[in-house]
Amino acid sequence: MTTVTAVAATGGLGSGYSEESLRAAVTAGADFVGCDAGSTDGGPYFLGSGNPKVSKAAYRRDLRPMLRAAVERGIPLLMGTSGYAGARAHVDWAAALVREVARADGLSFTMAVVNSELDAATVRRYLDRGRVHPLGESGPLQAGTIDRASRIVAQMGSEPFEAALESGAQVVVAGRASDPAIYAALPRLRGLTGGPTWHAAKVLECGAACVERRVHPDCVVAEIGESDFVVYPPNPAMRCTPQSVAAQTLYENADPFRFVEPAGVLDTSDCTYEARDERSVRVSGSRFQPKEPYDVRLEAAELVGYRSTAIGGIRDPLVLGQLHLFLDDAFASVRRKVEQSMGLVDGADYRLSWRVYGCDGVLGALEPESRAGPPHEVGLLIDIVAGDQEVARGACAIAWHTVLHHPVRGWSGLVSNVAFPHSPPHADLGPVYEFSMNHVMALDDPLEVVDIALERVGG
Amino acid sequence: MKLYELAALVRSKNAGPFALTIDVMFAGRAEYVRVRDSGVLDAGGVAALYGVPVEAVRVFHYEPALAIKVSMPRTVPSGSRLDGDVYGGQFHAPLVMLDVPPLPAAS
């Protein structure tokens, strides 16, 4: 019976793992090493800007042992959503680091760089052919949304990884991919196309998040078969339990029974999780139902402006006793002053908002807690977004200065109401993006929107 | 009892940029069943607490993990201008202190 042993190096490249764990897992007989290298979790900035989330140093540190282990053992290394958002800029950045590490360590291999960023014209063509459909509550995709997007990526399935491996690549640096696709590719090439492959892949994608008590990010191993899979951490200090693996299955997915992939749906409703021994868990009963059409999720980020913020604390009990009245009044004054001195109107030329941490800064209108008395201190975050950075900065400077000296009922004379920890009190946060697509695009061929470039690294 | 006294973990997280999911997990089956059957995490109650329509809230009972999962659309996408929680990691907070009624006395 076919078994494929998969090693997930860590849940997110750059977040770290134990080299010892990786060595133990790989030398025990791994068929490949995989690593999810990105996410939408950090918000739209990374896709919009093309910038990575982690430093080169952290990426390089995580890449080096994986690359060495895979090349020395002659097994594939598969990375998905490289560089954090998986757009072309991210993939190029990650591939350059792979070349750099290979050169430094004298490693040679064939690398496939797989891109799934789409240009606007391509997405418009699919839209015109009726091949783009909304998810959830989203309406039909508008042509304007496509044109305004800074970047658009498609979440590729396992097929581009499979095609890269079949073309002779040992190392695959892929752009935006469904997380399980990274781990499903090689088992599928070996004939393991069913539920256990996809379920194991789903558990693997977060690395050691499936253990009972994850002390630090680390590796995890799955032995994938036709009717079940077994998962365990190579680090003897950690263990998987039936509940910890089941819990990972439901992590960050809206539905714990159905996981939609480009090629079909993983159904876990009849799964059983049983302890194989003290540290490993066998999962059986997972099913995979292929679906028509094959479709890929689109992700896009749209530039909505440039942000400046100021953060400060308020401690004066008289201000805190009338806080919301005080702030409403102070920010009304901010709006007047910005209009007087810059000729700009809130809502039209810039957008002002603020949060009061210590009050309802996290939950806003959902905050159920109503205090009997005022808090002893609060943090105030002033947030300005405008069409350009100069305007945002200028309005923010007026805002913090106005709130600072806004008169307080109960005190007579000039007051300074906010303790700012920084000079300048305002900071430019740069471009602000928003996720702008929640749609899928139907394909006739899983490879039709990716390009796979093969190269020889290290001679 | 409060929900946190019965649960091993109450957590929330984005399920993609447009949805939130809350996991309420238990160490023992008795606590899981007690909360599940109490109705405090039914769609109606959760919808009221989060200010979303009841048909937008989905509640799952996932026995293998001794978990109750509650999913709903985000009112604003992750990281958009007015979002205050990019990872969606603190949306579970209103549930932590929920009162779970005692089990009805066995007859």
Interface residues (C-beta under 8 A of the other chain):
Chain A: T40 D41 G42 G43 P44 Y45 L135 G136 E137 S138 P242 Q243 A246 A247 T249 L250 Y251 E252 N253 A254 D255 P256 F257 C271 T272 Y273 E299 V304 G305 R351 S353 R355 G361 V362 L363 G364 A365 L366 E367 P368 D383 V385 V432 Y433 E434 F435 N438
Chain B: K13 N14 A15 G16 P17 F18 A19 T21 D23 M25 L49 Y50 G51 A56 R58 F60 Y62 P64 A65 L66 A67 K69 S71 P73 P77 S78 G79 S80 R81 L82 D83 G84 D85 V86 Y87 Q90 F91 A93 P94
